[in-house]
Structures are given as structure tokens and as C-alpha cells.
Amino acid sequence: MRNFVKKQTAAGWLTLASFLLGLISFLIYLINATTGYFADGGVDGFVLAFYLLYIVAAVAFVLFAGKNKWLDSGFYLLVDVFLVLAMCFTISQRAEPIGDMLVPVNHPSGEIKAVKWALTSIILNGVSFLVLTVASFFTSPIKKAEPVEAK
């Protein structure tokens, strides 16, 4: 664990923060889609697929980070694309109830709470995307091992 902390760069910490935000966003989406007001709609297959692809790409990124500059750039792009697609499909699935909140009528408290959680998931996903994009402008997420001098 100590070596892991020592090897991290600013990009590594930002990437880790982005992955955690994305994972929290995914968990909030799953809870929101399976309970309460949105329970009858269920989990959208596209949202689920892109979040799962995001998690697989994030794990692969952690395993192969720092090996090659082009590979790191490719992973940043791939993970960002999966995040954006998951966010877009979440927004398209929740657009009608969110828009319905703009009409000033009496809404059930369950609907209000569900829409707030859906917006929280979307916002966390967007913040995760922005943090990962900022991280991609730094150098490698893991420090290169310094060569050992022979005595």
C-alpha cells in the first residue's frame, strides 16, 4: 500500500477520484432505477452496459497505467466516452420526469425525491467526466521507476 501511494502522481489521484465518483454515480443510478418512483421503469440496458464497460475499462486502466503514453491516452479517451454515453442515456431516460418538475403543480414526494437522486447521479457522472478529463492533461498517472545506480 505504501508503494502504491508513493507511485501516484497528480493525474493518478485525479483519476482515482474520478473513478470513485463514477462508481458512486452508478450505484445511485441502480438504486434510483430499482426502488421508489422509477421502480416500474427498471434499469435501462444501455445505461447498465456503458457503466459496466466503464468499470471494466477503469480496472484495465489501473492495471496497465504507466506502461505506455499512447495506451494511457487511449484509456483516458475510452473511459471518458463510456462515461459520457452512460450520462447521455441516463438523461434521455429521466428527461420527462425532470422536465415535469418544471411545471408548478403538486408532485408526490416520492417523485420529487426520485428526481433529485436522478439529478445527483447525472451531476456526479458529469463531475467524474470533468475530473478525468483534467487528469488526462497531466503526465502518466504512475511515476516511472528510477534506475538504480550500480556501485
Secondary structure, DSSP 8 states (H G I E B T S, - for coil): -HHHHHHB-HHHHHHHHHHHHHHHHHHHHHHHHHSGGGTTT---HHHHHHHHHHHHHHHHHHHHTTS-HHHHHHHHHHHHHHHHHHHHHHHHHHHHHHHHTTS-S---HHHHHHHHHHHHHHHHHHHHHHHHHHHTTSS-SB---------
